[in-house]
């Protein structure tokens, strides 16, 4: 009986401090069309998991080592689209809500950034070790254009596709000291791309097929290169396989919780207090200058949003009588940035 053994080359998961499990189930990893074709051609198999995905290869076992049956070539790259299941994901995650238009997240295994538990991370920030603005790249599809101001008679613009080695350049003549460079991206394989003018880099972006950019939160690229650090290397020079468990960590957003309390049914209430005294205390302050019958209580400090609700936040009246013993946690669909603070508003009627 012939037995076929598969072993993961690598897995991708998303640690996240918002979720009780410690991992996010709200991100979908799927190969691009070209990578799906590559995976199929090479006899590999990609499996989506609850918290990410795994890429499997056929292996044979000899002397307690697993050897890939169809070895990966130097420089091979697997590209995955990253999409969101949860439309509130960017609210609950500590991400830039005002990131530049056209920017998306880009992750790869060419970094050297281990977690405190020595797991290989795919994020750029070696200090925070979580997803940050350092992982953002402009995305472009279809075409790329750039207007450059210069008094030179001619100017040479050049596109360099960093992973495929492709390049293309054009020389333009001066037109009122403006050079309008324009490139058709359909002619190239895409990926990380540099735009240079007379040898000086002017832009770095990711070239992506227009059909695959829609609803894409980001891109993950996993390379096989002999030069990868040992902690990131899943195929050794003898073609033996050591599964690598890559992580892309997120942290939860912290906001000031703001209870907007409207007095409707009890005119005797002239003031209220909000606070949590059991366990870890949470203090709130009342805002001044509110309309008659409206009380606004904001937490003194930003509170982390979590899947596990915070209980014991009490609303009391001016006689210290408890009106609501467990105020609700904020909804996740509304985050407001006002000046230097970010607020979550909760509407209460008493």
Residue pairs with C-beta under 8 A, 6 or more apart in sequence:
4 58
5 58
5 59
5 60
5 61
5 66
6 45
6 56
6 57
6 58
6 59
7 56
7 57
7 59
7 66
7 241
7 243
8 54
8 55
8 56
8 57
8 243
9 44
9 55
9 56
9 57
9 68
9 72
9 234
9 235
9 241
9 243
9 244
10 54
10 55
10 109
10 222
10 234
10 243
10 244
10 245
10 246
11 49
11 52
11 53
11 54
11 55
11 243
11 244
11 245
11 246
12 29
12 52
12 53
12 54
12 80
12 122
12 220
12 222
12 246
12 247
12 248
13 23
13 49
13 51
13 52
13 245
13 246
13 247
13 248
14 23
14 24
14 27
14 51
14 52
14 247
14 248
14 249
14 250
15 22
15 23
15 24
15 247
15 248
15 249
15 250
16 22
16 23
16 24
16 93
16 249
16 250
16 251
16 252
17 250
17 251
17 252
17 304
17 306
18 24
18 92
18 93
18 250
18 252
18 253
18 304
18 305
18 306
18 307
19 25
19 307
20 307
20 308
21 51
23 51
24 51
24 89
24 250
25 50
25 51
25 85
26 84
26 85
26 86
26 89
27 52
27 82
27 83
27 84
27 85
27 89
27 217
28 48
28 81
28 82
28 83
28 84
28 85
29 48
29 52
29 53
29 80
29 81
29 82
29 220
30 48
30 53
30 80
30 81
30 83
31 39
31 46
31 78
31 79
31 80
31 81
32 79
32 80
32 81
32 209
32 212
33 209
33 212
34 79
34 189
35 77
35 78
35 79
35 80
36 46
38 76
38 78
39 45
39 46
39 55
39 78
42 57
42 70
42 72
43 57
43 58
43 69
43 70
44 55
44 56
44 57
44 58
44 70
45 55
45 56
45 57
46 53
46 54
46 55
46 56
47 53
47 54
47 55
47 56
53 80
55 78
55 222
57 68
57 69
57 70
57 241
58 68
58 69
58 70
59 66
59 67
59 68
59 69
59 241
60 66
60 67
60 69
61 67
65 240
66 240
66 241
67 238
67 239
67 240
67 241
68 235
68 239
68 240
68 241
71 235
71 239
72 224
72 235
73 224
74 224
74 225
74 226
75 163
75 223
75 224
75 225
76 223
76 224
77 163
77 191
77 221
77 222
77 223
77 224
78 221
78 222
78 223
79 191
79 219
79 220
79 221
80 219
80 220
80 221
80 222
81 212
81 216
81 219
82 105
82 107
82 216
82 217
82 218
82 219
82 220
83 215
83 216
83 217
84 90
84 215
84 217
86 92
87 333
88 332
88 333
89 217
90 97
91 253
91 305
91 332
91 333
91 334
91 335
92 252
92 253
92 305
92 332
93 131
93 250
93 251
93 252
93 253
94 130
94 250
94 251
94 252
94 253
94 254
95 131
95 250
95 253
96 133
96 136
97 335
97 337
97 342
98 337
99 133
99 136
100 136
100 138
102 138
102 139
102 140
103 136
103 137
103 138
103 139
104 136
104 137
104 139
104 206
104 216
104 217
104 218
104 219
105 131
105 135
105 136
105 137
105 217
105 218
105 219
106 135
106 136
106 137
106 192
106 206
106 218
106 219
106 221
107 122
107 123
107 135
107 218
107 219
107 220
107 221
107 248
108 122
108 220
108 221
108 222
108 223
109 120
109 122
109 221
109 222
109 223
109 228
109 232
109 244
109 246
110 223
110 225
110 228
111 121
111 122
111 123
111 124
112 229
112 231
112 232
113 120
113 121
113 123
113 124
113 125
113 126
113 129
114 120
114 121
114 231
115 121
115 129
115 247
115 249
116 129
118 231
119 245
119 246
119 247
120 229
120 231
120 232
120 244
120 245
120 246
120 247
121 129
121 246
121 247
121 248
121 249
122 220
122 246
122 247
122 248
123 129
123 130
123 131
123 132
123 134
123 135
123 248
123 249
124 132
124 134
124 135
125 132
125 134
125 135
129 249
130 249
130 250
130 251
131 248
131 249
131 250
135 218
137 192
137 204
137 205
137 206
138 203
138 204
138 205
138 206
139 205
139 206
139 207
139 208
139 213
139 216
140 185
140 193
140 205
140 206
140 207
140 208
141 185
141 207
141 208
141 209
141 210
141 213
142 184
142 185
142 186
142 210
143 182
143 183
143 184
143 185
144 159
144 182
144 183
144 185
144 193
144 195
144 205
144 207
145 180
145 181
145 182
145 183
146 157
146 180
146 181
146 195
146 202
146 203
147 178
147 179
147 180
147 181
148 155
148 157
148 178
148 179
148 181
148 197
148 202
149 177
149 178
149 179
150 174
150 177
150 179
151 174
151 177
152 174
152 198
153 173
153 174
154 171
154 172
154 173
154 174
155 171
155 172
155 174
155 179
155 197
155 198
156 169
156 170
156 171
156 172
156 197
156 198
157 169
157 170
157 172
157 179
157 181
157 183
157 195
157 196
157 197
158 167
158 168
158 169
158 170
158 195
158 196
158 197
158 199
159 167
159 168
159 169
159 183
159 188
159 193
159 194
159 195
159 196
160 166
160 167
160 193
160 194
160 196
161 167
161 188
161 189
161 190
161 191
161 192
161 193
161 207
162 191
162 192
162 193
162 194
163 191
163 192
163 221
163 223
164 188
164 189
164 191
166 188
166 189
168 183
168 187
168 188
170 181
170 183
172 179
172 180
172 181
179 197
181 195
181 197
185 207
188 207
190 206
190 207
190 208
190 209
191 206
191 207
191 221
192 204
192 205
192 206
192 207
193 204
193 205
193 206
193 207
194 201
194 203
194 204
195 201
195 202
195 203
195 204
195 205
196 202
206 219
208 216
208 219
220 248
222 246
224 234
224 235
226 237
231 244
232 244
232 246
233 242
233 244
234 241
234 242
234 243
234 244
235 241
236 242
252 304
252 305
252 306
253 304
253 305
253 335
253 342
254 302
254 303
254 304
254 305
254 342
255 302
255 303
255 305
255 330
255 335
255 342
255 343
255 344
256 298
256 299
256 301
256 302
256 303
256 341
256 342
256 343
256 344
257 284
257 298
257 299
257 303
257 329
257 330
257 343
257 344
257 346
258 296
258 297
258 298
258 299
258 343
258 344
258 345
258 346
259 274
259 284
259 295
259 296
259 297
259 298
259 315
259 327
259 346
259 348
260 294
260 295
260 296
260 345
260 346
260 347
260 348
261 272
261 294
261 295
261 296
261 297
261 315
261 348
261 349
261 350
262 293
262 294
262 347
262 348
262 349
262 350
263 269
263 293
263 294
263 295
263 350
264 293
264 349
264 350
265 349
265 350
266 317
266 350
267 293
269 317
269 318
269 323
269 350
270 318
271 286
271 295
271 317
271 318
272 286
272 295
272 297
272 315
272 316
272 317
272 318
272 323
272 350
273 284
273 286
273 297
273 315
273 316
273 320
274 284
274 297
274 313
274 314
274 315
274 316
274 327
275 281
275 282
275 283
275 284
275 313
275 314
276 282
276 310
276 312
276 313
276 314
277 312
277 314
278 312
279 312
282 299
282 301
282 303
282 310
282 313
283 299
283 300
283 301
284 297
284 298
284 299
284 300
285 297
285 298
285 300
286 295
286 296
286 297
287 296
287 297
287 298
290 296
298 343
302 341
302 342
303 310
305 329
305 330
305 332
305 344
309 329
310 329
311 326
312 325
312 326
313 326
313 327
314 322
314 324
314 325
314 326
314 327
315 322
315 323
315 324
315 327
315 348
315 350
316 322
316 323
317 323
323 350
324 348
324 350
327 346
327 348
328 346
329 346
330 344
330 345
330 346
331 344
331 346
334 344
334 345
335 342
335 343
335 344
336 342
336 343
336 344
336 345
337 343
